């Protein structure tokens, strides 16, 4: 079994159930991995916990990143 298949992937509760565009995330000790939920065979990317938190703040509050 490969490492990607052992990750616990989840979608946002805001995701639609009709095949809408969406991403899935898996949280690990090293960071957060993100993948396309419509094609889970494609490679995912990873970001640090800090960068993921900054992205979530930006997405929810429209906060500009200062880095």
Residue pairs with C-beta under 8 A, 6 or more apart in sequence:
4 44
7 26
7 28
7 33
8 26
8 27
9 24
9 25
9 26
9 35
9 40
10 24
10 25
10 26
11 22
11 23
11 24
11 37
12 22
15 22
15 37
16 22
19 38
21 38
22 37
22 38
23 34
23 35
23 36
23 37
24 34
24 35
24 36
24 37
24 40
25 32
25 33
25 34
25 35
25 52
26 32
26 33
26 35
26 44
27 33
28 46
30 46
31 46
31 47
31 48
31 49
31 51
31 52
32 46
32 47
32 48
32 49
32 52
33 44
33 45
33 46
34 44
34 45
34 46
34 47
35 42
35 43
35 44
35 45
36 42
47 55
54 65
54 67
57 63
58 64
58 65
